[in-house]
Amino acid sequence: MADDRGPDRSVVGTLARLRVTLGFAVGVLVFWLAQPNMRTLAAGVPVAMLGEALRVWASGHLIKSREVTASGPYRWLAHPLYVGSSVMGLGLAIAAGSALAALLVALYLAVTVTAAITREEAFLRRTFGDRYDRYRRGDRASALDRDRRFAFSQALANREHRAIAGLAIAVLLLVLKATYNDVFWGAAGAHAVGPGG
């Protein structure tokens, strides 16, 4: 884990730092493998939206790196942003309509979310000490901010609009692929086989 003298160069630290970049790479593979149709989209997109809604709710209660938060979903979940990301990933995996794509999403989330939580908990223990340990033991009632109201401005300050945009783009791409899948693959197959093939 990182210490105060420099960046975290461990495997866990590297995975945590690169999770967004890795997410784009996995996203490209998932899109390539995806075989979405209107049924898989109808089942998966609401699940993904539920995950993003949890993320928005959590980001509207969190002042990152400055406190241990116990309001909003933090009353019940230690890591609601990561839970929301995982639910969103599950929804997109369902929407993709491919077992291999779903396996890639699950592997990506298992590795990167675990690394991010490990790194974040080490930072929180180092920064907030006993206050974080009490929070993790379930002593959320003693937190000063437990009655804080949701603030959309705080969600924006935490750049949650980027996750919303990413989800919208992913859904749009899957909808386009579901809509035009036969057109794309039919055209590619016709050129590969050739006339009269």
C-alpha positions as CSV (number, residue, x, y, z in Angstrom):
1,M,0.0,0.0,0.0
2,A,1.0,3.6,-0.5
3,D,2.7,5.5,2.2
4,D,2.9,9.2,2.6
5,R,6.3,9.4,0.9
6,G,5.1,8.6,-2.7
7,P,2.7,6.9,-5.0
8,D,1.4,3.4,-4.5
9,R,3.4,1.2,-6.8
10,S,1.9,-2.1,-5.7
11,V,-0.2,-4.3,-8.0
12,V,-3.3,-3.4,-6.0
13,G,-2.4,0.3,-6.3
14,T,-1.8,0.0,-10.0
15,L,-5.1,-1.8,-10.6
16,A,-7.0,0.8,-8.6
17,R,-5.4,3.7,-10.5
18,L,-5.9,2.1,-13.9
19,R,-9.5,0.9,-13.4
20,V,-11.0,3.6,-15.6
21,T,-8.5,2.9,-18.4
22,L,-9.0,-0.8,-18.0
23,G,-12.7,-0.2,-18.0
24,F,-12.5,1.4,-21.5
25,A,-10.5,-1.6,-22.8
26,V,-12.9,-4.1,-21.3
27,G,-15.8,-2.0,-22.6
28,V,-14.5,-2.3,-26.2
29,L,-14.1,-6.1,-25.9
30,V,-17.6,-6.3,-24.3
31,F,-19.1,-4.3,-27.1
32,W,-17.4,-6.4,-29.7
33,L,-18.7,-9.6,-28.1
34,A,-22.1,-8.2,-27.3
35,Q,-25.2,-9.7,-29.0
36,P,-27.8,-7.4,-27.6
37,N,-31.5,-7.5,-28.5
38,M,-34.5,-5.6,-27.3
39,R,-35.2,-8.3,-24.7
40,T,-31.7,-8.2,-23.1
41,L,-31.7,-4.4,-23.3
42,A,-35.1,-4.2,-21.6
43,A,-33.8,-6.5,-18.8
44,G,-30.4,-5.0,-18.4
45,V,-30.7,-1.2,-18.8
46,P,-33.1,-0.7,-15.8
47,V,-30.6,-2.6,-13.6
48,A,-27.7,-0.4,-14.9
49,M,-29.8,2.7,-14.2
50,L,-30.5,1.5,-10.7
51,G,-26.7,1.1,-10.2
52,E,-26.1,4.6,-11.5
53,A,-28.9,6.0,-9.3
54,L,-27.1,4.5,-6.2
55,R,-23.9,6.1,-7.4
56,V,-25.6,9.6,-7.8
57,W,-27.2,9.2,-4.3
58,A,-23.9,8.3,-2.7
59,S,-21.9,11.0,-4.5
60,G,-24.4,13.6,-3.3
61,H,-23.5,12.7,0.3
62,L,-19.7,12.4,0.0
63,I,-16.9,14.9,0.3
64,K,-14.2,12.7,-1.0
65,S,-10.9,12.3,1.0
66,R,-12.0,14.9,3.6
67,E,-14.3,12.9,5.9
68,V,-15.9,9.6,6.9
69,T,-19.4,9.9,5.6
70,A,-22.4,8.2,7.3
71,S,-25.3,9.9,5.6
72,G,-27.5,8.7,2.7
73,P,-26.5,5.2,1.5
74,Y,-23.4,5.3,3.7
75,R,-25.7,4.5,6.6
76,W,-26.1,1.0,5.3
77,L,-23.3,0.4,2.8
78,A,-19.6,0.9,3.4
79,H,-18.9,1.4,-0.3
80,P,-22.1,2.5,-2.1
81,L,-20.2,3.9,-5.1
82,Y,-18.6,0.5,-5.8
83,V,-21.8,-1.3,-5.1
84,G,-23.5,1.0,-7.6
85,S,-20.7,0.5,-10.2
86,S,-21.1,-3.3,-9.7
87,V,-24.9,-3.1,-10.2
88,M,-24.4,-0.9,-13.2
89,G,-21.9,-3.5,-14.6
90,L,-24.3,-6.3,-14.0
91,G,-27.0,-4.4,-15.9
92,L,-24.7,-3.7,-18.9
93,A,-23.6,-7.4,-18.9
94,I,-27.3,-8.4,-19.0
95,A,-28.0,-5.9,-21.8
96,A,-25.0,-7.1,-23.8
97,G,-26.7,-10.5,-24.2
98,S,-23.4,-12.5,-24.2
99,A,-22.1,-14.9,-21.6
100,L,-18.5,-14.2,-22.5
101,A,-19.1,-10.4,-22.3
102,A,-20.8,-11.0,-18.9
103,L,-17.8,-13.0,-17.7
104,L,-15.4,-10.2,-18.8
105,V,-17.5,-7.6,-16.9
106,A,-17.5,-9.8,-13.8
107,L,-13.8,-10.4,-13.9
108,Y,-13.1,-6.7,-14.5
109,L,-15.3,-5.7,-11.6
110,A,-14.0,-8.4,-9.2
111,V,-10.4,-7.4,-9.8
112,T,-10.6,-3.6,-10.0
113,V,-13.3,-3.0,-7.4
114,T,-11.5,-5.2,-4.9
115,A,-8.2,-3.4,-5.6
116,A,-9.9,0.0,-5.3
117,I,-11.6,-0.9,-2.0
118,T,-8.4,-2.3,-0.5
119,R,-6.5,0.9,-1.5
120,E,-9.2,3.2,-0.3
121,E,-9.6,1.5,3.0
122,A,-5.9,1.8,3.7
123,F,-6.1,5.5,2.9
124,L,-9.1,6.0,5.1
125,R,-7.5,4.2,8.0
126,R,-4.3,6.1,7.6
127,T,-6.2,9.5,7.3
128,F,-9.0,9.1,9.8
129,G,-7.8,6.3,12.1
130,D,-10.2,5.2,14.8
131,R,-13.1,7.2,13.3
132,Y,-13.0,5.0,10.2
133,D,-12.6,1.8,12.2
134,R,-15.7,2.7,14.3
135,Y,-17.6,3.4,11.1
136,R,-16.6,0.0,9.7
137,R,-17.8,-1.7,12.9
138,G,-21.2,-0.2,12.3
139,D,-21.0,2.8,14.7
140,R,-22.5,5.1,12.1
141,A,-24.9,6.7,14.6
142,S,-22.1,8.7,16.2
143,A,-21.1,10.4,12.9
144,L,-21.7,14.1,12.8
145,D,-22.9,14.1,9.2
146,R,-25.4,11.3,9.5
147,D,-28.3,13.8,8.8
148,R,-26.7,15.5,5.9
149,R,-29.1,16.0,3.0
150,F,-28.4,15.0,-0.6
151,A,-26.8,17.8,-2.7
152,F,-26.7,17.5,-6.4
153,S,-24.0,20.1,-6.5
154,Q,-21.8,17.7,-4.4
155,A,-22.5,14.8,-6.9
156,L,-21.3,17.2,-9.7
157,A,-18.3,18.2,-7.6
158,N,-17.5,14.4,-7.4
159,R,-17.8,14.3,-11.2
160,E,-20.6,11.8,-11.2
161,H,-21.8,13.4,-14.5
162,R,-19.0,11.5,-16.1
163,A,-20.4,8.1,-15.0
164,I,-23.9,9.2,-16.2
165,A,-22.4,10.1,-19.6
166,G,-20.5,6.8,-19.7
167,L,-23.6,4.8,-19.0
168,A,-25.6,6.8,-21.6
169,I,-23.0,6.1,-24.2
170,A,-22.7,2.4,-23.4
171,V,-26.5,2.0,-23.6
172,L,-26.7,4.0,-26.9
173,L,-23.9,1.8,-28.4
174,L,-25.7,-1.4,-27.3
175,V,-29.0,-0.1,-28.7
176,L,-27.4,0.7,-32.0
177,K,-25.7,-2.7,-32.1
178,A,-29.1,-4.4,-31.3
179,T,-30.8,-2.3,-34.0
180,Y,-28.2,-2.7,-36.7
181,N,-26.6,-6.0,-35.8
182,D,-28.1,-7.9,-38.7
183,V,-27.3,-5.1,-41.1
184,F,-23.6,-4.9,-40.0
185,W,-23.0,-8.7,-39.9
186,G,-25.1,-9.3,-43.0
187,A,-23.0,-6.8,-45.0
188,A,-19.7,-8.1,-43.6
189,G,-20.7,-11.7,-44.4
190,A,-21.8,-10.8,-47.9
191,H,-18.4,-9.1,-48.6
192,A,-16.5,-12.0,-47.0
193,V,-18.3,-14.7,-49.0
194,G,-18.5,-12.7,-52.2
195,P,-21.1,-12.9,-55.0
196,G,-22.8,-16.2,-55.4
197,G,-21.0,-17.5,-52.4
